[in-house]
């Protein structure tokens, strides 16, 4: 194991660090793994890190990925149910379907940040399985609604429990991975969103081929079967989800120390990875300028992501109006498969380059071209080709945005609320998406496609401006005298500075 030099909280300068200290000390509370200039004091063995990273990928990622797969299916299966007679059976007319989608996002948005604070307080190892079990039960309950008001009530409760899922998993993974590694590991579970579109369509078509499920028929079978699967997976996750490195029975003590120390080595002047919830750090996490800028971008992105989730079957139905219900479900699968591939590829490139902002810029033009194809042509083949361009990059912004906000904060408390803030704003975009495709705008949906084209264009504009701002502000910070700025401050005060620490630099 590599040696390290560790700065005690009372140490004033890097040269006072005791060279005989090793990596175990860096993992302990009360010791910092960086000096006051933000330079890591721990030298890691790349081979040991690689072995640990592989182990984490095998033990940490699969459980949350499968949970998120059915989380997204339970959210988006209402689109499949719509094709199977949901609106007719519940007497829905006009914009009732859009109303049904909206109530989910109201609770989803309201409970986003509180859910992630609860996740930190309770611990992801308990919080994520509990909310998974709850939304599985609620999804099952959707099979038994008999009116629009009942369906809206159930969807509202579904939003309460699903609110903590994406930010909770993102925060959970930030406990295990370095800044550069995080985007790809987030992609390993967020890729389940496009896969949910593909798998959800296949699963729905398979379920609809049954004559009945118990006493349930047609769209009711979709909610019942998929809800039961979610419940089963959540019960298993109580035993397979490890809360944090310290409690991982499958890690040796040496591996636990390495896992903690390497995360801490990227957090300026922090003496612990998991700090206590602090009001000042919560404010710094929410009002961090890069968190707000990224959340703004994610809001525009989610207009497309959630619009595809809810309306892809409907859009495909307008492209191929003579196809059977099962065929329409199957037509939604190939674009999502392409989307899944790029959702992994783009964050993988982000990992290898330790860059995120430039991929916001590069991933947007294909989405813009896709919506131009929808607006400029009524040819079914052209429009269907456009769906492949949309899915090829729009889903990748999800892991990139959460990785970006995680990289722009320092403490664990700030990270939990920053990710919650990002996903909350993202789901404001989801709420907008529910009113993008209205029945009176069919079959060409000029309004819906126009809104998405505008959103993609704004992502391109603002992500480019933000990239230049980060570089400009970093140069401005280079002129600061770190010793003078920190003079007279206690270790606690230094730790609470967060992004206002003079040694802090934005990570584009």
Buried (B, 14 or more C-beta within 10 A) or exposed (E): EBEBBBBBBEBEEBEEBEEEBBBBBBBBEEBBBBBBBBEBBBEBBEEBBEEBBEBBBEBBBEBBBBBBBBBBBBBBBBBBBBBBBBBEBBEBEEBBBBBBBBBBBBBBBBBBBBBBBBBBEBBBBEBBBBBBBBBBBBBBBBBEBEEBEBBBBBBBBBBBBBBBBBBBBBBBBBBBBBBBBBBBBBBBBBBBBBBBBBBBBBBBBEBBEEEEBEEBBBBBBBBBBBBBBBBEBBEBBBEBBBBBBBEBEEBEEBBBBBBBBBBBBBBBBBBBBBBEEBEBBBEBBBEBBBBBBBBBBBBBBBBBBBBBBBBBBBBBBBBBEEBEBBEBBBBBBBBBBBBBBBBBBBBBBBBEEBBBBBBBBBBBBBBBBBBBBBBEBEEEEEBBBBBBBBBBBBBBBBBBBBBBBBBBBBBBBBBBBBBBBBBBBBBBBBBBBBBBBBBEBEEBBEBBBBBBBBBBBBBBBBBBEBBEBBEEBBEEBEEEEBEEBBEEBEBEEBBBBBBEBBBBBBBB
